[in-house]
Amino acid sequence: MSRLLRTVGVLGSILYAWPALAGSVDTFRCHLDLAEADRLLHGIRLRENSVQQGDWQGLCRLLRQNLRDMSEARGLMYPCLTGHDQGENIGQIDASLGDIRYVLDTRCR
């Protein structure tokens, strides 16, 4: 469970830093894609406390949805971020995706 809490904490730091992202590609498509990625990540943040403690079935369902949304957000963000912003934010998302997959693999059969 501590691995899951770390994932939520890392995701929170991505979300809070999101408006300050300066290293992005300035195209109409990237503006749309980054706005959609922001919407997806914000949805994950809103769902963060929506499962009762000990409700593993609910948690597994939540994590599967978060995995889909975070994977989609990553795909939208990757080509639109540059330099340090790309490395830092995509790296954090990749780590969070790894943590979610770990919990799904070990707790959600």
Secondary structure, DSSP 8 states (H G I E B T S, - for coil): -HHHHHHHHHHHHHHHHGGG---B--SHHHHHHHHHHHHHHHHHHHHTT-S-TT-HHHHHHHHHHHHHHHHHHHHHHGGGB-HHHHHHHHHHHHHHHHHHHHHHHHH--
